[in-house]
Amino acid sequence: MKWIITVIAVFCTGILAGCSGIIPHSWSSSDISTIILYILVVQVGLSIGMSGNLMKIAKETNLTTILVPACTVVGSLAFAAMLSLFLKGFSTTECMALGSGFGYYSLSSVLISEIKEPLVGAQKAAELGILALLANIFRELIAISMTPYLHRTFGRLSPVSAAGVTSMDVLLPTIVKYSGKETMPAALVNGIALEILTPLLVCYFASI
């Protein structure tokens, strides 16, 4: 919880700094955003490649562990598409791009802002980036607070799906606490699979 508050505080600091005019205008150029984007994508690869659990996960992978990320993707995108019916000014594909973050707020917000700017303009691209950031932060907060309820009501794998990308890191201790150590392989596979799919799906839906 503490680090999420820190993220929100840093985000608000950025807004205030931008509004104050003390930041050079060149910092807002697309080149800076592109560099940040590449760094984030490299970080995705590093986090997967440097994981010491890859071989163990591969050995313990079964149909259930594969179905968890598949169901997470289908459920998240279906809910995002349904939500577009109630949100004025946002297309179905834009909402699905937001839903494709799966809790990876830093990467998805930058990707969406970068891709949508030449398509819809800087203002709406910024709005979508902010929505991606907030939607994925709230997903994580809800997953943290609702894990005991989800486990009791929908089964031991439901917190893994709700956590999205964070099932492999931030929420892993909470998932193990309530759902048991036997859910760890599914949580790790889910997180790694979604971390790979996030940039692919966000880019696809944002570019439509």
Secondary structure as UniProt FT lines:
FT   HELIX           2..20
FT   HELIX           25..28
FT   HELIX           30..49
FT   TURN            52..53
FT   HELIX           54..60
FT   HELIX           63..83
FT   TURN            84..86
FT   TURN            88..89
FT   HELIX           92..99
FT   TURN            100..103
FT   HELIX           105..120
FT   HELIX           122..154
FT   TURN            156..157
FT   HELIX           158..163
FT   HELIX           164..168
FT   TURN            169..171
FT   HELIX           172..179
FT   HELIX           181..183
FT   HELIX           184..207
//
